[in-house]
Amino acid sequence: MRAFFKGAIVAASSALILACGGSGPFDKALDHGEKIASVIEANKGDADKAADAVEKYIADNKADLDAMKAAMEKEMGEMMAEAMKAGDNPEALADMRKKYASKMESFEKRGKALEARIEKLKAENPALKDNARIDAAMAGLFGSMKM
């Protein structure tokens, strides 16, 4: 579970440095992460119940999650095109960083808070730490994205 949340947060934060905006699919990914954390918290006393709840959340939100992934892929493509256009031009790259800095800061703050929430939850409930079902369900959220 740690690998998923940490990897997703780092990947999304890195992408957001240059990606178009701090809202939209990247914030939506954190919204889903926070909702899943709440689902796990509500079932933290029973790892199997927590896994059932995570799997149900993902199944119930499949259409939205798929649309979010597609939007993230689109924004990543747009970001890559903008970065390619900037090329090695330090001024253009600096302009991009400046353009997205405040949005990235907000996104990164939320991501770190989510990661800390998950770490605390796992520390208090060791059975959740290496739950294969939760890990598999979470990996499916972003694992199939084409970036």
N, C-alpha and C positions, 0 to 999 in steps of 0.2 A: 504494500500500500504506500509506503514511503517513496519508493522509486517512482510510482505513478504520479503522486501529487508533486513531488519535488521536480521530476522531469517535465511534467506539463507546465508547471509554473515557470520554470527556468526557460523552457522553449517559448512559451507564449510571451514572457517578459522580454526575451531577446528579440523576438519578432516585432514586438510593439515598439521597440526603440525606433524602428524605421516604418512600421506599418501605419496604415491610414487610420488614425484616431484611436482614442482610448475607450471608445464605446463600441457598440456593435458586437460582433461575434467573440471578441476577446473578453470583454466584460461578461458576456453571456456565458462563456466557459467558466469564469469564476463564479457566476451566479449558480450554475449547476454544481460546481465543486462545493460551494457553501451549503446548498440544499442536500447534497449527498452526505456531507459531514454531519448535518443535522439528523439525517436518517440514521446514520451510524451511531450518533450520540443517543438517539432515542432507543436504540437496541443494544447499547454497549455492554450490557450484562450477559448477552448471549451472542456469541460470534456467528452461530448459524442463523439466528434471527436477523442479525445485522446483514449478513450476506444475502439472505432472502429479500430484505428490504432494499438493498442496493440494486440487486438484479431486477426487482419490480420497478424501482424508480427508472432505471435505464430502459426497461421494456415500455413503461408507460410514457416515456419522453422520447422514444426512438425517432419520431418524425422531426421533433424540434432539434434533437442532437444531430441528426443527419443534416438538417438545414444549416445548423451552426457550423458543422465541419466543412460543408461546401462553401459557406461564406468566409470561413477562415482561410481555406485554400485560395479563394478568389483574392482576398486581401493580401495574402502572402505573395501571390503572383503579381499583383499591382505593386507591392513594395519592392519586389525583385526588379521589376521593370523600371521603377523610379531609381533604385540603386544603380542599375546598369546604366541608366541615362546619366547619372551623376558621375559614374566612372571613377577615375582617380582624382577628380577635381576636389581638392580639400574644402574649398568654399561651398560647393554644392552639398557635400556630405555634412559639413558643419550646419548649413541651413536646414537640412533634413533633421539632424539631431535637435536643433533648437526648436524646430516646428513641432516636434513630438515630445519634447522633454517633460512638460507638465503632465501630459496625459500618461506618459510612461511612469512617472513618479507615482501617480495615483494608482495605476494598475499594479505596480510593483508593491506598493504598500498593502493593497488588498491581498495580493498573492502571498506575501510574507505572513500576514495575519492568518490566512487560511492554513498555510503550512504549520505555523505555530499551534494552531487549534488542533490540527491532526496529530502533531507530535505529542501534545499533552494528552489527547485522547488515547493514543497508543501506549503512552507511559503508564497511564492509569488503568489500562485494560490490555494486558499483554496478549490475551487470546486474539485480539484484533490485529496484532502486529504482523503476523505472517499468514493471514488467512488466504488460502489459495483461491477461494471462490471470489472474495472481494477483489483480490489482485487481478484475476481474470476479467471480471466485469469492468473494472476501472481501466484496464489496458485497452479494452474495446472502445472506450470513449474516443481516444485520439489515435490509437494504433493503426488505423487504416487510412489516416490522412495522407494525402500526397503533397509533400512539401519539398 
